[in-house]
Amino acid sequence: MGIDYYGILQIPRNSTDLEIKKAYRNLALEFKKDLLDNPQATQVFSLIGEAYDVLSNPARRAIFDQYGEEGLKMGVPMVDGCFPAYHYHGDPVATYKDFFGTTSPFADLLDVLRNPPLLHQLADGTKCLRKKQDPIKHPLHLTLHEVYFGGVKKMKIHRLVFTNAERTTTEVKEKILNVPIKPGIKAKTEIIFPDEGDQNPATIPADVVFIIEDRPHDNFVRDGNNLIMTVTVSLEEALLGTTVTVKTVDHRTIRIPITDVISPGYEKIVDNEGMPILEQYPDKGNLIIKFNVTFPTYLPKNCKEIFRKGFHLCKLEGGGIQHEVINKMVLADKILRIDPDEQMPPMIRNY
């Protein structure tokens, strides 16, 4: 004779779904507390879980009512196939957790006991639950100079504060909040001042939150710990080289020689000239210089001929370094174009 799941839950066969749940709840609470002290309680607890797993499912319960445990666990032929054999997963704690939503059905109650909600007593003596107001968020725009050096930003707020000991009346007062700015602080960082919102007898003051935002800069864009700037150069500078003068965020002037040919996508990376790295201060990121090359709108015929000869010579030499040959030819053409009166006098040698 198979297991009687109704007998395990101590309920009649015509029990409703609600009665099945009540029976499981009572037995589960009774036997779970004994699991550590009584090994036999573990077996009973597993049978209780299996009984609830079967009877709480309408299809399994119908098969059990008609064919018993043997038919349920062996499978039953149906008109349109076969009802699959049932096997309990063997984890009564999982069934328990699925039923209660937690391994401890008293978790919410214990949390309330450990962290009781704040209550406010009204004038008539009744008490009501005090809820915390939603946080008040303000954007805090910082210049790159402020982010670079850090410091303290003073922010003025106005809020309602209590004016009497009974905490029943309020008035608007001004307060200065000192917002700490660490060098290299990242955008979207939230700096929180707890309970600095309006005071109210029935609610907990809101937190005041400042969200860091980068203020646009004339020359730089911050990308993480790096600074990016774009420099416009002529085609001549892109081919022959140039020097980029940069006024840094900390008011220095640096000159960066560009000796490479500036091709599309070329970037010059200057190490340790970016923003301070928050987690590794005083280390800094890099300065990344991008280029925008402006092309001449018109080339004289003589210039075109010089470039044509340069490319031709490169081909004759087997595709050597074209820009070097062109640079030499352009330089030679410039020398030939100098007015004789402007030429340097010949070097006088003393023998």
C-alpha positions as CSV (number, residue, x, y, z in Angstrom):
1,M,0.0,0.0,0.0
2,G,1.4,3.4,-1.0
3,I,1.8,6.6,0.9
4,D,-1.3,8.5,1.9
5,Y,-0.5,12.1,1.3
6,Y,-3.7,13.3,2.9
7,G,-2.9,11.3,6.0
8,I,0.6,12.9,6.2
9,L,-1.0,16.4,6.1
10,Q,-3.8,15.2,8.4
11,I,-6.6,16.5,6.2
12,P,-9.7,14.8,4.6
13,R,-9.6,13.9,0.9
14,N,-12.1,16.6,0.0
15,S,-10.0,19.4,1.4
16,T,-9.8,22.7,-0.5
17,D,-6.6,24.2,-1.8
18,L,-6.6,26.7,1.1
19,E,-6.9,23.9,3.7
20,I,-4.0,22.1,2.1
21,K,-1.9,25.2,2.4
22,K,-2.9,25.7,6.0
23,A,-2.1,22.1,6.9
24,Y,1.3,22.3,5.2
25,R,2.1,25.6,6.9
26,N,1.4,24.3,10.4
27,L,3.3,21.0,10.0
28,A,6.2,22.7,8.3
29,L,6.7,25.2,11.1
30,E,6.3,22.4,13.7
31,F,8.9,20.1,12.2
32,K,11.5,22.5,10.7
33,K,12.4,23.8,14.1
34,D,13.3,20.3,15.2
35,L,15.5,19.4,12.2
36,L,18.8,20.1,14.0
37,D,17.9,18.2,17.2
38,N,16.0,15.2,15.8
39,P,17.3,13.3,12.8
40,Q,13.9,11.5,12.4
41,A,12.3,14.9,12.0
42,T,14.2,15.3,8.7
43,Q,12.4,12.3,7.2
44,V,9.0,13.5,8.4
45,F,9.8,17.0,7.1
46,S,10.7,15.5,3.6
47,L,7.4,13.6,3.5
48,I,5.4,16.7,4.4
49,G,7.1,18.6,1.6
50,E,6.4,15.8,-0.9
51,A,2.7,15.6,0.2
52,Y,2.3,19.3,-0.3
53,D,4.1,19.1,-3.7
54,V,1.6,16.5,-4.9
55,L,-1.7,17.8,-3.4
56,S,-1.1,21.5,-4.3
57,N,-0.8,20.5,-8.0
58,P,-4.3,19.8,-9.5
59,A,-3.0,17.3,-12.1
60,R,-0.9,15.3,-9.7
61,R,-3.7,15.3,-7.1
62,A,-6.2,14.0,-9.6
63,I,-3.8,11.1,-10.6
64,F,-3.1,10.3,-6.9
65,D,-6.9,10.3,-6.0
66,Q,-7.6,7.8,-8.8
67,Y,-4.4,5.6,-8.9
68,G,-2.7,6.2,-5.6
69,E,1.0,6.7,-5.1
70,E,2.0,3.7,-7.3
71,G,0.2,5.0,-10.3
72,L,1.5,8.6,-9.7
73,K,5.1,7.4,-9.6
74,M,4.9,4.8,-12.4
75,G,3.0,6.9,-14.9
76,V,-0.6,6.5,-16.1
77,P,-1.7,5.9,-19.7
78,M,-4.0,8.7,-21.0
79,V,-6.2,9.1,-24.0
80,D,-3.7,11.4,-25.7
81,G,-0.6,9.8,-24.4
82,C,0.9,9.0,-20.9
83,F,1.0,11.1,-17.8
84,P,4.7,11.2,-16.9
85,A,5.9,9.4,-13.8
86,Y,6.3,11.7,-10.8
87,H,9.4,12.0,-8.7
88,Y,9.8,14.4,-5.8
89,H,13.0,16.5,-6.2
90,G,14.0,15.5,-2.7
91,D,14.7,19.0,-1.3
92,P,12.0,19.8,1.3
93,V,13.8,23.1,2.2
94,A,13.3,24.2,-1.4
95,T,9.6,23.5,-1.1
96,Y,9.5,25.3,2.2
97,K,11.3,28.3,0.7
98,D,9.0,28.3,-2.3
99,F,6.0,28.4,0.0
100,F,7.1,31.0,2.5
101,G,9.3,33.0,0.2
102,T,12.3,32.6,2.6
103,T,13.9,29.8,4.7
104,S,12.7,31.7,7.7
105,P,9.0,32.6,7.7
106,F,9.6,35.0,10.6
107,A,12.3,37.0,8.7
108,D,10.1,40.0,8.3
109,L,9.0,39.9,11.9
110,L,12.6,39.6,13.1
111,D,13.7,42.5,10.9
112,V,10.9,44.7,12.4
113,L,12.1,43.7,15.9
114,R,15.7,44.5,15.2
115,N,15.0,47.7,13.2
116,P,11.6,49.0,14.4
117,P,10.0,51.6,12.1
118,L,10.1,55.1,13.3
119,L,6.7,56.2,14.7
120,H,5.4,59.8,15.2
121,Q,3.0,60.6,17.9
122,L,0.3,63.0,16.9
123,A,-1.3,65.6,19.2
124,D,-4.2,63.3,20.1
125,G,-1.8,60.6,21.3
126,T,-2.1,58.3,18.3
127,K,1.0,57.1,16.5
128,C,1.7,56.9,12.8
129,L,4.5,55.4,10.7
130,R,7.2,58.0,9.6
131,K,8.3,57.4,6.1
132,K,11.5,58.9,4.7
133,Q,11.1,61.5,2.0
134,D,12.5,60.9,-1.5
135,P,16.0,62.2,-2.0
136,I,16.5,65.7,-3.4
137,K,19.0,65.6,-6.2
138,H,20.9,68.6,-7.5
139,P,23.5,68.6,-10.4
140,L,26.8,70.1,-9.3
141,H,28.7,71.4,-12.4
142,L,32.5,71.5,-11.9
143,T,35.2,73.0,-14.1
144,L,38.1,70.9,-15.1
145,H,40.3,73.1,-12.9
146,E,38.1,72.3,-9.9
147,V,38.2,68.5,-10.7
148,Y,42.0,68.7,-11.3
149,F,42.9,70.3,-8.0
150,G,39.9,69.2,-5.8
151,G,38.9,71.2,-2.7
152,V,35.6,72.1,-1.0
153,K,32.6,73.5,-2.8
154,K,30.2,75.5,-0.7
155,M,26.5,75.0,-1.7
156,K,23.7,77.1,-0.2
157,I,20.3,75.4,0.4
158,H,17.0,76.5,2.0
159,R,14.9,74.1,4.0
160,L,12.2,73.9,6.6
161,V,13.5,73.4,10.2
162,F,11.6,73.0,13.5
163,T,11.4,76.2,15.6
164,N,10.1,74.7,18.9
165,A,10.9,71.9,21.2
166,E,7.6,70.2,20.5
167,R,8.6,69.9,16.8
168,T,5.3,71.2,15.6
169,T,6.1,74.4,13.7
170,T,8.7,75.1,11.1
171,E,10.3,77.9,9.2
172,V,12.6,78.3,6.2
173,K,16.3,78.7,7.0
174,E,19.4,78.9,5.0
175,K,22.3,76.4,5.4
176,I,25.7,76.1,3.8
177,L,26.8,72.6,2.9
178,N,30.5,71.9,2.3
179,V,30.8,69.5,-0.6
180,P,34.2,67.7,-0.6
181,I,35.7,67.4,-4.1
182,K,38.5,64.9,-4.5
183,P,41.0,65.5,-7.3
184,G,39.9,63.4,-10.3
185,I,36.4,62.9,-9.0
186,K,34.3,61.2,-11.8
187,A,31.2,62.6,-13.4
188,K,27.9,61.1,-12.2
189,T,29.4,60.6,-8.7
190,E,26.8,61.2,-6.0
191,I,27.7,63.0,-2.8
192,I,25.0,62.5,-0.2
193,F,24.1,64.6,2.8
194,P,21.7,62.5,5.0
195,D,18.5,64.1,6.3
196,E,19.2,67.6,5.1
197,G,15.8,68.0,3.5
198,D,12.8,69.7,5.0
199,Q,11.9,68.7,8.5
200,N,8.3,67.6,9.0
201,P,6.6,66.1,12.1
202,A,5.2,63.2,10.1
203,T,8.1,62.3,7.8
204,I,11.9,61.7,8.0
205,P,13.8,64.5,6.2
206,A,15.1,63.6,2.7
207,D,18.7,63.2,1.8
208,V,20.3,66.0,-0.2
209,V,22.3,64.5,-3.1
210,F,24.7,66.4,-5.3
211,I,25.5,64.7,-8.7
212,I,28.9,65.7,-10.2
213,E,28.7,67.0,-13.8
214,D,31.6,68.3,-16.0
215,R,31.3,71.9,-17.1
216,P,32.3,72.3,-20.8
217,H,35.9,73.5,-21.4
218,D,37.2,75.6,-24.3
219,N,40.0,73.2,-25.3
220,F,39.6,69.9,-23.5
221,V,37.0,67.1,-23.2
222,R,37.4,64.7,-20.3
223,D,37.2,61.0,-21.2
224,G,37.7,59.0,-18.0
225,N,41.1,60.0,-16.7
226,N,42.3,61.3,-20.1
227,L,41.9,64.7,-21.7
228,I,41.2,65.0,-25.4
229,M,41.8,68.1,-27.5
230,T,41.5,68.7,-31.3
231,V,44.1,70.8,-33.1
232,T,43.6,72.2,-36.6
233,V,46.7,72.1,-38.8
234,S,47.4,72.9,-42.5
235,L,48.3,70.4,-45.1
236,E,51.9,71.7,-45.0
237,E,52.1,71.2,-41.2
238,A,50.6,67.7,-41.6
239,L,53.3,66.7,-44.1
240,L,56.3,68.7,-42.9
241,G,55.7,68.6,-39.1
242,T,54.7,71.3,-36.6
243,T,54.7,72.1,-32.9
244,V,51.5,72.2,-30.9
245,T,51.4,74.6,-28.0
246,V,49.1,73.5,-25.1
247,K,48.0,75.5,-22.1
248,T,47.3,72.8,-19.5
249,V,44.5,72.8,-16.9
250,D,47.1,73.6,-14.2
251,H,48.2,76.7,-16.1
252,R,51.4,75.4,-17.6
253,T,52.5,75.9,-21.2
254,I,53.9,72.9,-23.0
255,R,55.1,72.5,-26.6
256,I,54.7,69.2,-28.3
257,P,56.7,68.6,-31.5
258,I,54.9,66.6,-34.2
259,T,57.4,64.9,-36.4
260,D,55.2,62.2,-37.9
261,V,53.1,62.7,-40.9
262,I,49.6,63.4,-39.7
263,S,47.4,60.9,-41.5
264,P,43.7,60.3,-41.0
265,G,43.1,58.9,-37.5
266,Y,46.5,59.9,-36.2
267,E,46.6,60.8,-32.5
268,K,49.5,62.1,-30.4
269,I,49.5,60.8,-26.9
270,V,51.3,62.8,-24.2
271,D,51.8,60.7,-21.1
272,N,50.8,61.9,-17.6
273,E,49.2,65.2,-18.9
274,G,45.6,64.2,-18.3
275,M,43.4,64.3,-15.2
276,P,44.4,63.0,-11.7
277,I,43.4,59.3,-11.2
278,L,41.1,59.3,-8.2
279,E,42.2,55.9,-6.9
280,Q,45.9,56.4,-7.7
281,Y,46.5,60.1,-6.9
282,P,48.8,61.8,-7.8
283,D,49.1,59.6,-11.0
284,K,47.4,61.2,-14.0
285,G,45.9,60.0,-17.3
286,N,47.1,61.0,-20.7
287,L,46.6,64.0,-23.0
288,I,45.3,62.8,-26.4
289,I,45.7,65.2,-29.3
290,K,43.6,64.7,-32.4
291,F,44.0,66.6,-35.6
292,N,41.9,68.3,-38.2
293,V,43.8,68.8,-41.4
294,T,42.7,71.7,-43.6
295,F,43.4,71.3,-47.3
296,P,44.1,74.3,-49.6
297,T,41.3,75.3,-51.8
298,Y,43.6,75.9,-54.8
299,L,47.0,74.7,-55.9
300,P,49.0,76.6,-58.5
301,K,50.2,74.6,-61.6
302,N,53.8,74.7,-60.5
303,C,52.9,73.2,-57.1
304,K,51.0,70.4,-58.8
305,E,53.9,69.7,-61.0
306,I,56.2,69.4,-58.0
307,F,54.0,66.9,-56.3
308,R,53.6,65.0,-59.5
309,K,57.4,64.7,-59.9
310,G,57.7,63.7,-56.3
311,F,55.2,60.8,-56.6
312,H,56.9,59.8,-59.9
313,L,60.3,59.6,-58.2
314,C,58.9,57.5,-55.4
315,K,57.5,55.1,-57.9
316,L,60.9,54.9,-59.7
317,E,62.6,54.2,-56.4
318,G,60.3,51.3,-55.7
319,G,57.7,53.0,-53.6
320,G,60.0,54.5,-51.0
321,I,59.0,57.0,-48.3
322,Q,57.0,59.4,-50.5
323,H,56.5,62.2,-48.0
324,E,60.3,62.6,-47.5
325,V,60.9,63.0,-51.2
326,I,58.1,65.4,-51.6
327,N,59.2,67.4,-48.6
328,K,62.7,67.8,-50.1
329,M,61.3,68.9,-53.4
330,V,58.9,71.4,-51.8
331,L,61.8,72.8,-49.8
332,A,64.0,73.1,-52.8
333,D,61.3,74.9,-54.7
334,K,61.0,77.4,-51.8
335,I,64.7,78.1,-51.9
336,L,64.6,78.8,-55.6
337,R,61.7,81.2,-55.2
338,I,63.6,83.4,-52.7
339,D,64.5,86.9,-54.1
340,P,68.3,87.2,-54.7
341,D,68.3,90.4,-52.5
342,E,66.9,88.3,-49.6
343,Q,69.4,85.5,-49.8
344,M,72.0,85.1,-47.1
345,P,75.5,86.5,-48.0
346,P,78.1,83.8,-48.8
347,M,80.0,82.5,-45.8
348,I,83.4,84.1,-45.5
349,R,86.1,81.7,-44.5
350,N,89.3,82.8,-42.9
351,Y,92.4,80.9,-43.9
